[in-house]
Amino acid sequence: MGIARSLRALDWLNFFVANVQTGFGPFIASYLAANKWTQGEIGLMLSVGTISAMASQLPAGALVDALRNKKGAAAAAIIAIIAAALLLGASPTFVSVFAAEVLHGFASCMLVPAMAAISLALVSRADLGNRLGRNARWASIGSALTAALMGVFGEYLSLRSVFFLTAALALPALVALNMIHHEMAPVVPRMKKAAAKAGASIAQAVSAAGVERPESLRDLLRDPRLLTFAACVVLFHLSNAAMLNLAAGEVTAHMGDNVQLVIAACIIVPQFIVAGLSPWVGRQAQSWGRRPVLIIGFSALPLRALLFAAASSASSPYLLVPVQMLDGISAAVFGVMLPLIAADVAGGKGRYNLCIGFFGLAAGIGATLSTAIAGFVADKFGVNTSFFGLAAAGALAVALVWLAMPETRDAAANDEAAKEKEATPAA
C-alpha cells in the first residue's frame, strides 16, 4: 500500500514540477521581447541558465548519488526555482534576469536527477521504461494545462503575472514530494546494517547482494555508449533548444493581438502528443530497443525547423501551432530515453545520477550553443537562415544515431540476466 501511494504521489510530483518549469523558456523570450530586448540579447540571457546548469551537472549528479535523502535534494531545487520565478516577476532588468537564470539553471540540474533517482528507487529496472513513460505523461499533462493558464494570465493580466503564477504552482509540488514515503536510501548504506548484524564487512555484504561498487567518472568515460549518446544529446539540443524561443520572439515582434495565446498553444499542442505517446515510447524501447525509437524522435527535428522557416514567411503566425506537433514526438522520445539509456549504461554501477548529470552537461552545451548562435544569426542574417542552421544540426543528430549509436538495451538485459544467474543457487 505504501509503494502504491508513493507511485501516485510521484505522478502528481511530475505533474506539478512540469507546471513550474513551464514558466521558463518561451514565456521568458516573449516577456523580454515585450520589454525591448533584441533576439541576440534574449538568446544570450537564455544561455546564462544553461551555462549555470552545465557547471553544476556533474557535481549535482554525483551529489544525488551520494545523498540518502533524494526527497531533500528535490525539495531544495523546487524552492530555488520559486526564488528564480519571483526574481523574473520582480523586474525585467539585466541583474534580475541574470540572477534568475543562474538560479534556475542550478536548481534544474539538481531536480532532474533527484526525480530520476526517486523513480528508479520505486520500481525495478525491468519496469523503468514504463515508469519513465508514465512520468512523461503526467509531466506533459501538467505542462499543457499550465501553459493554457499562463497564456490567459499573460494575455489578460500581464506578462509579469506568469512568473508569480509559476512560483505559486511550486507549492503543490512540495506537497506531492512530501507524500512519497517509500524508502529511497542507497543499497550500500542498507548493506551496512545487514553487515553489522551478520558480523561481516560491508564489502562482503555488498558482494553477497550482487551490488557493484560505484564507478568513477573516468570509468564511465571508457564506455563508448556514454560518449556516443552524449554527442547525440549535444546535436539534439543544438537543433531543438532555440526553435520555439526564436519563433516566440518573432511572433511577439510582428503580431499585435493574442500573442500570448499563440505562444501558449505552441506549448500545449505538443504536450498532448507527449501525454499520449510517452507510455508507448517506454514500451517500444523495451521491445524494439533504444536505437529505432531514438531515430523516430530525432527525425522530427530537421523537419520541424524547415516548417518553422516556412511558417515564419507566411502571413499567419497561427501556422506555428501545427508545426509544434512535431515537437511532441521529439520530446516524448527524448524525455523517456535519456534516463532509460543512463540506467542501461550506469544504473547498476552506482552512478545513475552521475550519468544523467553527464548527459545533462551534454544537453547544456547543445542548448547554450543553440540559443546563443541562433539569436545572433537571426539578428545578422535573418530568422529563416537561423532555422535552416537548426535543421542542419537536427539532420546531423539523426545521422549520428543511425550510424554510430550502439544498442544499449541488450547489454542492460544481459547484465540483469547475469546477476540473476549468479544469485540463483546451483541445483
LUMDRENBA-671773 format. One record per residue (C-alpha): residue number from 1; residue in one letter; x negated, y negated, z. Coordinates in Angstrom, 3 decimals, padded with zeros to 6 digits. Each point is the difference from the previous one (the first is absolute). Layout:
<recs>
REC   k r       c1       c2       c3
REC NUM A        X        Y        Z
...
</recs>
This chain:
<recs>
REC   k r       c1       c2       c3
REC   1 M  000.000  000.000  000.000
REC   2 G -002.876 -002.342  000.819
REC   3 I -001.680  000.518 -003.370
REC   4 A  003.314 -000.511 -001.857
REC   5 R  000.571 -003.293  001.823
REC   6 S -003.554 -001.101 -000.737
REC   7 L  000.419  000.779 -003.698
REC   8 R  003.199 -002.062 -000.134
REC   9 A -001.794 -002.836  001.770
REC  10 L -002.804  000.284 -002.577
REC  11 D  002.606 -000.486 -002.734
REC  12 W  001.122 -003.248  001.609
REC  13 L -003.580 -001.089  000.638
REC  14 N -000.745  000.275 -003.718
REC  15 F  003.218 -001.887 -000.748
REC  16 F -000.759 -002.935  002.284
REC  17 V -003.737 -000.203 -000.777
REC  18 A  000.941 -000.291 -003.675
REC  19 N  002.374 -002.805  001.015
REC  20 V -002.914 -001.871  001.529
REC  21 Q -002.426  000.561 -002.879
REC  22 T  002.549 -001.172 -002.580
REC  23 G -000.483 -003.574  001.223
REC  24 F -003.592  000.018 -001.293
REC  25 G -000.930 -000.060 -003.687
REC  26 P  002.395 -001.409 -002.622
REC  27 F  001.802 -002.200  002.531
REC  28 I -003.347 -001.520  000.986
REC  29 A -000.822 -000.669 -003.657
REC  30 S  003.340 -001.704 -000.529
REC  31 Y -000.301 -001.926  003.294
REC  32 L -003.415 -001.366 -000.923
REC  33 A  000.988 -000.739 -003.602
REC  34 A  002.965 -002.025  001.286
REC  35 N -002.488 -001.978  002.104
REC  36 K -002.090 -000.927 -003.089
REC  37 W -002.715  002.645  000.293
REC  38 T -001.499  001.068 -003.363
REC  39 Q -000.110  003.626 -001.190
REC  40 G -003.735  000.078  000.624
REC  41 E  000.387 -001.311  003.552
REC  42 I  002.802  002.487  000.696
REC  43 G -002.056  002.892 -001.365
REC  44 L -003.009 -001.018  002.057
REC  45 M  002.048 -000.262  003.196
REC  46 L  001.663  003.376 -000.563
REC  47 S -003.488  001.439 -000.413
REC  48 V -000.939 -001.257  003.469
REC  49 G  002.348  002.548  001.580
REC  50 T -001.376  002.872 -002.047
REC  51 I -003.596 -001.014  000.801
REC  52 S  000.894  000.041  003.694
REC  53 A  001.494  003.460 -000.416
REC  54 M -003.044  001.187 -001.944
REC  55 A -002.300 -000.990  002.851
REC  56 S  002.207  001.824  002.504
REC  57 Q  001.035  003.175 -001.849
REC  58 L -002.804  002.368  000.978
REC  59 P -000.356 -001.130  003.630
REC  60 A  003.792  000.065  000.385
REC  61 G  000.268  003.518 -001.422
REC  62 A -002.787  001.285  002.227
REC  63 L  001.586 -001.727  003.001
REC  64 V  003.407  001.575 -000.637
REC  65 D -001.697  003.404 -000.332
REC  66 A -001.645 -000.518  003.386
REC  67 L  002.987 -001.474  001.844
REC  68 R  002.348  002.344  001.781
REC  69 N  002.727 -002.651  000.073
REC  70 K  001.013 -000.343 -003.659
REC  71 K  003.192 -001.758  001.070
REC  72 G -002.013 -002.686  001.783
REC  73 A -002.024 -000.678 -003.136
REC  74 A  003.194 -000.314 -002.063
REC  75 A  001.621 -002.313  002.583
REC  76 A -003.013 -002.326  000.069
REC  77 A  000.045 -000.215 -003.803
REC  78 I  003.720 -000.839 -000.099
REC  79 I -000.450 -002.769  002.581
REC  80 A -002.855 -001.472 -002.042
REC  81 I  002.215 -000.005 -003.105
REC  82 I  002.657 -001.918  001.966
REC  83 A -002.615 -002.646  000.778
REC  84 A -001.012 -000.191 -003.678
REC  85 A  003.613 -000.529 -001.090
REC  86 L  000.465 -002.781  002.543
REC  87 L -003.145 -001.739 -001.251
REC  88 L  001.278  000.076 -003.570
REC  89 G  003.366 -001.365  001.055
REC  90 A -001.615 -002.751  002.038
REC  91 S -001.776 -001.724 -002.885
REC  92 P -001.113  000.590 -003.627
REC  93 T -003.350 -001.694  000.686
REC  94 F -003.313  001.633 -000.829
REC  95 V -000.932  000.733  003.632
REC  96 S  003.332  001.632  000.911
REC  97 V  000.205  002.104 -003.159
REC  98 F -003.650  001.042  000.267
REC  99 A  000.395  001.064  003.642
REC 100 A  003.232  001.879 -000.779
REC 101 E -001.569  001.889 -002.903
REC 102 V -003.034  001.018  002.075
REC 103 L  002.186  001.185  002.866
REC 104 H  002.382  001.877 -002.272
REC 105 G -002.844  001.696 -001.870
REC 106 F -001.578  001.209  003.235
REC 107 A  003.308  001.157  001.497
REC 108 S  001.093  001.905 -003.108
REC 109 C -003.185  002.028 -000.150
REC 110 M  000.717  001.170  003.549
REC 111 L  003.689  000.641 -000.538
REC 112 V -000.257  002.211 -003.100
REC 113 P -002.374  002.646  001.450
REC 114 A  001.756 -000.112  003.386
REC 115 M  003.352  000.851 -001.592
REC 116 A -001.616  002.677 -002.164
REC 117 A -001.552  001.526  003.127
REC 118 I  003.375  000.010  001.731
REC 119 S  001.533  001.769 -003.013
REC 120 L -002.753  002.607 -000.150
REC 121 A  000.304  000.629  003.734
REC 122 L  003.737  000.634 -000.238
REC 123 V -000.023  002.486 -002.906
REC 124 S -002.222  002.790 -001.313
REC 125 R -002.379 -000.433 -002.919
REC 126 A  002.312  002.167 -002.120
REC 127 D  002.908 -002.404  000.620
REC 128 L -002.015 -003.208 -000.386
REC 129 G  000.978 -000.612 -003.625
REC 130 N  003.701  000.143  000.853
REC 131 R -000.505 -002.217  003.069
REC 132 L -001.918 -002.608 -001.990
REC 133 G  002.740  000.001 -002.616
REC 134 R  002.563 -000.596  002.754
REC 135 N -002.152 -002.802  001.450
REC 136 A -000.128 -001.678 -003.404
REC 137 R  003.766  000.363 -000.454
REC 138 W  000.790 -001.756  003.296
REC 139 A -002.626 -002.655 -000.666
REC 140 S  001.415 -000.734 -003.435
REC 141 I  003.554 -000.275  001.338
REC 142 G -001.268 -002.439  002.632
REC 143 S -001.858 -002.041 -002.612
REC 144 A  003.009 -000.175 -002.312
REC 145 L  002.474 -001.106  002.637
REC 146 T -002.401 -002.496  001.519
REC 147 A -000.995 -001.455 -003.376
REC 148 A  003.675 -000.731 -000.660
REC 149 L  000.379 -001.627  003.402
REC 150 M -003.185 -002.024 -000.436
REC 151 G  001.105 -001.085 -003.458
REC 152 V  003.225 -001.371  001.473
REC 153 F -001.915 -001.753  002.813
REC 154 G -002.480 -001.507 -002.458
REC 155 E  002.713 -001.126 -002.397
REC 156 Y  002.552 -001.432  002.410
REC 157 L -002.058 -000.990  003.050
REC 158 S -003.666 -000.568 -000.839
REC 159 L -003.079  001.870 -001.157
REC 160 R -001.456 -000.516  003.454
REC 161 S  002.889  001.906  001.613
REC 162 V -001.150  003.190 -001.741
REC 163 F -003.037  000.209  002.261
REC 164 F  001.925 -000.621  003.204
REC 165 L  002.357  002.791 -001.080
REC 166 T -003.060  002.222 -000.559
REC 167 A -001.156 -000.568  003.572
REC 168 A  003.459  000.764  001.380
REC 169 L  000.276  003.262 -001.944
REC 170 A -003.200  001.303  001.616
REC 171 L  001.734  000.362  003.373
REC 172 P  002.130  003.031 -001.011
REC 173 A -003.183  001.613 -001.352
REC 174 L -001.501 -000.154  003.496
REC 175 V  003.171  001.573  001.427
REC 176 A -000.140  002.873 -002.516
REC 177 L -003.689  000.539  000.739
REC 178 N  000.745  000.252  003.705
REC 179 M  002.546  002.759 -000.683
REC 180 I -002.678  002.346 -001.374
REC 181 H -000.884  002.151  002.990
REC 182 H -001.606  003.077 -001.537
REC 183 E -003.602  000.509  001.181
REC 184 M -002.424 -001.350 -002.567
REC 185 A -003.321  000.471  001.765
REC 186 P -002.850  001.351 -002.162
REC 187 V -000.663  003.718  000.153
REC 188 V -003.461 -000.331  001.533
REC 189 P  001.166 -001.788  003.187
REC 190 R  002.688  002.643  000.438
REC 191 M -002.685  002.672 -000.424
REC 192 K -001.936 -001.545  002.895
REC 193 K  002.838  000.829  002.360
REC 194 A  000.239  003.535 -001.320
REC 195 A -003.761  000.438  000.225
REC 196 A -000.062 -001.225  003.602
REC 197 K  002.660  002.524  000.995
REC 198 A -001.796  002.852 -001.762
REC 199 G -003.468 -000.958  001.208
REC 200 A -001.224 -000.358 -003.603
REC 201 S -001.820 -002.836 -001.706
REC 202 I  001.882 -002.435 -002.186
REC 203 A -001.960  001.249 -003.026
REC 204 Q  001.147  003.569  000.701
REC 205 A  003.598 -001.113  000.466
REC 206 V -000.007 -002.021 -003.202
REC 207 S -001.579  002.857 -001.917
REC 208 A  002.525  002.462  001.381
REC 209 A  002.843 -002.291 -001.079
REC 210 G -001.362 -000.201 -003.534
REC 211 V -000.568 -003.750  000.205
REC 212 E -002.944 -001.550 -001.804
REC 213 R -002.188 -002.670  001.503
REC 214 P  000.744 -003.442 -001.466
REC 215 E -002.066 -000.794 -003.091
REC 216 S -001.949 -003.202 -000.349
REC 217 L  000.632 -002.476 -002.802
REC 218 R -003.215  001.219 -001.612
REC 219 D  001.382  003.544 -000.076
REC 220 L  003.252 -001.222 -001.537
REC 221 L -001.857 -001.953 -002.684
REC 222 R -001.524  003.244 -001.249
REC 223 D  003.446  001.202 -001.047
REC 224 P  000.550 -000.821 -003.708
REC 225 R  003.769  000.043  000.514
REC 226 L -000.282 -002.941  002.385
REC 227 L -002.116 -002.126 -002.328
REC 228 T  001.988  000.743 -003.143
REC 229 F  003.352 -000.760  001.586
REC 230 A -001.431 -003.158  001.572
REC 231 A -000.983 -001.197 -003.494
REC 232 C  003.539  000.788 -001.183
REC 233 V  001.379 -002.051  002.910
REC 234 V -002.180 -002.994 -000.931
REC 235 L  001.265  000.024 -003.580
REC 236 F  003.615  000.542  001.099
REC 237 H -000.028 -003.099  002.189
REC 238 L -002.072 -002.003 -002.481
REC 239 S  002.887  000.488 -002.408
REC 240 N  002.920 -000.097  002.433
REC 241 A -000.685 -002.512  002.774
REC 242 A  000.327 -003.235 -001.958
REC 243 M  002.906  000.911 -002.296
REC 244 L  003.034 -001.010  002.031
REC 245 N -001.780 -002.879  001.732
REC 246 L -000.964 -001.408 -003.404
REC 247 A  003.537  000.431 -001.297
REC 248 A  001.472 -001.571  003.159
REC 249 G -002.180 -003.085 -000.358
REC 250 E  000.907 -000.310 -003.683
REC 251 V  003.721  000.306  000.719
REC 252 T -000.190 -002.593  002.778
REC 253 A -001.788 -002.463 -002.285
REC 254 H  002.462  000.319 -002.905
REC 255 M  003.335  000.890  001.555
REC 256 G  002.130 -002.463  001.893
REC 257 D  002.886  001.910  001.567
REC 258 N  000.246  003.376  001.693
REC 259 V -003.762  000.561 -000.003
REC 260 Q -000.075  001.652  003.425
REC 261 L  002.806  002.355 -000.993
REC 262 V -001.933  001.077 -003.109
REC 263 I -003.128  000.651  002.068
REC 264 A  002.026  001.946  002.553
REC 265 A  001.527  002.080 -002.817
REC 266 C -003.516  000.747 -001.303
REC 267 I -000.780  001.513  003.410
REC 268 I  003.339  001.737  000.549
REC 269 V  000.332  001.844 -003.325
REC 270 P -003.211  002.065  000.256
REC 271 Q  000.713  000.797  003.647
REC 272 F  003.172  001.859 -000.959
REC 273 I -002.068  002.024 -002.461
REC 274 V -002.604  000.716  002.688
REC 275 A  002.756  001.096  002.393
REC 276 G  001.381  002.478 -002.505
REC 277 L -003.312  001.187 -001.424
REC 278 S -002.336  000.313  003.002
REC 279 P  001.321  003.306  001.440
REC 280 W -000.223  001.482 -003.505
REC 281 V -003.600 -001.229 -000.276
REC 282 G -000.868  001.721  003.283
REC 283 R  001.562  003.276 -001.123
REC 284 Q -001.576 -000.018 -003.455
REC 285 A -003.418 -000.839  001.428
REC 286 Q  000.279  003.209  001.996
REC 287 S  001.123  002.123 -002.982
REC 288 W -001.592 -001.625 -003.072
REC 289 G -003.129 -001.322  001.671
REC 290 R -001.222 -003.546  000.535
REC 291 R -001.401 -000.876 -003.446
REC 292 P  003.172  000.315 -002.125
REC 293 V  001.946 -002.158  002.437
REC 294 L -002.783 -002.609  000.082
REC 295 I -000.053 -000.202 -003.809
REC 296 I  003.751 -000.695 -000.086
REC 297 G -000.256 -002.781  002.563
REC 298 F -003.099 -001.633 -001.436
REC 299 S  001.358  000.024 -003.570
REC 300 A  002.715 -002.471  001.005
REC 301 L -002.636 -002.692  000.722
REC 302 P -001.164 -001.040 -003.504
REC 303 L  003.536  000.203 -001.384
REC 304 R  001.320 -002.256  002.762
REC 305 A -002.741 -002.592 -000.553
REC 306 L  000.723 -000.170 -003.754
REC 307 L  003.739 -000.354  000.631
REC 308 F -000.683 -002.797  002.502
REC 309 A -001.990 -001.817 -002.695
REC 310 A  002.947  000.332 -002.384
REC 311 A  002.499 -001.056  002.676
REC 312 S -002.030 -003.095  000.912
REC 313 S  000.245 -001.140 -003.635
REC 314 A  003.757  000.555 -000.133
REC 315 S  002.509 -002.706  000.794
REC 316 S  001.641  001.865  002.899
REC 317 P -002.019  000.722  003.175
REC 318 Y  002.655  002.534  000.992
REC 319 L -001.802  002.476 -002.297
REC 320 L -002.610  000.365  002.762
REC 321 V  002.464  002.006  002.081
REC 322 P  000.368  003.059 -002.290
REC 323 V -003.756  000.020 -000.646
REC 324 Q -000.503  000.397  003.752
REC 325 M  001.714  003.404 -000.180
REC 326 L -003.360  001.385 -001.134
REC 327 D -001.536 -001.225  003.238
REC 328 G  002.302  002.407  001.838
REC 329 I -001.609  002.957 -001.779
REC 330 S -003.552 -001.124  000.778
REC 331 A  000.821 -000.935  003.588
REC 332 A  001.705  003.319  000.740
REC 333 V -002.928  002.006 -001.330
REC 334 F -002.747 -002.082  001.568
REC 335 G  001.727 -000.345  003.374
REC 336 V  000.327  003.750  000.410
REC 337 M -003.216  001.124 -001.673
REC 338 L -002.559 -002.168  001.821
REC 339 P  000.575  001.422  003.513
REC 340 L  000.630  003.463 -001.475
REC 341 I -003.319  000.076 -001.866
REC 342 A -001.701 -001.383  003.121
REC 343 A  001.400  003.000  001.900
REC 344 D -001.308  002.320 -002.747
REC 345 V -003.482 -001.478  000.192
REC 346 A -000.454 -000.654  003.721
REC 347 G  003.156  000.926  001.912
REC 348 G -001.525  003.155  001.453
REC 349 K -003.339 -001.610  000.792
REC 350 G  001.040 -002.506  002.642
REC 351 R -000.421 -002.960 -002.357
REC 352 Y  003.460 -000.427 -001.493
REC 353 N  000.344 -003.658  000.951
REC 354 L -003.582 -000.813 -000.953
REC 355 C  000.773  001.446 -003.422
REC 356 I  003.156 -002.115 -000.226
REC 357 G -002.119 -002.986  001.016
REC 358 F -002.460  000.752 -002.801
REC 359 F  002.816  000.154 -002.539
REC 360 G  001.402 -003.186  001.538
REC 361 L -003.377 -001.661 -000.554
REC 362 A  000.140  001.079 -003.638
REC 363 A  003.521 -001.421 -000.258
REC 364 G -001.196 -003.259  001.547
REC 365 I -002.816 -000.321 -002.513
REC 366 G  002.392  000.522 -002.891
REC 367 A  002.664 -002.332  001.405
REC 368 T -002.514 -002.741  000.772
REC 369 L -001.402  000.082 -003.498
REC 370 S  003.497  000.180 -001.471
REC 371 T  001.565 -003.012  001.712
REC 372 A -003.086 -002.195 -000.262
REC 373 I -000.891  000.796 -003.624
REC 374 A  003.585  000.078 -001.275
REC 375 G  000.769 -003.383  001.556
REC 376 F -003.008 -001.740 -001.491
REC 377 V  000.434  001.693 -003.401
REC 378 A  003.624 -001.189 -000.010
REC 379 D -001.100 -003.581  000.763
REC 380 K -002.745  000.057 -002.627
REC 381 F  001.368  002.136 -002.867
REC 382 G  003.708  000.402  000.712
REC 383 V  002.239  002.449  001.802
REC 384 N  000.309  002.408 -002.943
REC 385 T -003.777  000.438 -000.193
REC 386 S -000.025  000.829  003.684
REC 387 F  002.712  002.625 -000.460
REC 388 F -001.936  001.585 -002.893
REC 389 G -003.041  000.306  002.266
REC 390 L  002.093  001.692  002.687
REC 391 A  001.331  002.420 -002.642
REC 392 A -003.551  000.930 -000.998
REC 393 A -000.888  000.740  003.627
REC 394 G  003.080  002.220  000.281
REC 395 A -000.977  001.923 -003.132
REC 396 L -003.462  000.608  001.478
REC 397 A  001.626  001.326  003.181
REC 398 V  002.046  002.536 -002.003
REC 399 A -003.103  001.092 -001.938
REC 400 L -001.996  000.534  003.189
REC 401 V  002.702  002.144  001.604
REC 402 W  000.376  002.013 -003.203
REC 403 L -003.700  000.566 -000.662
REC 404 A -001.748  000.021  003.370
REC 405 M  002.376  000.472  002.941
REC 406 P -000.281  003.537  001.449
REC 407 E  003.036  001.817  001.334
REC 408 T  000.021 -000.146  003.808
REC 409 R  003.041  002.121  000.809
REC 410 D -001.641  003.360 -000.707
REC 411 A -003.036 -000.823  002.125
REC 412 A  002.241 -001.025  002.879
REC 413 A  002.094  003.148 -000.373
REC 414 N -003.115  002.159 -000.032
REC 415 D -001.282 -001.709  003.151
REC 416 E  003.302  000.660  001.768
REC 417 A  000.052  003.623 -001.170
REC 418 A -003.568  000.558  001.181
REC 419 K  000.807 -001.368  003.455
REC 420 E  003.118  002.178  000.248
REC 421 K -002.042  003.054 -001.024
REC 422 E -002.646 -000.731  002.632
REC 423 A  002.682 -000.497  002.646
REC 424 T  001.723  003.327 -000.852
REC 425 P -001.317  002.901  002.130
REC 426 A -001.418  002.936 -001.879
REC 427 A  002.256  003.063 -000.132
</recs>
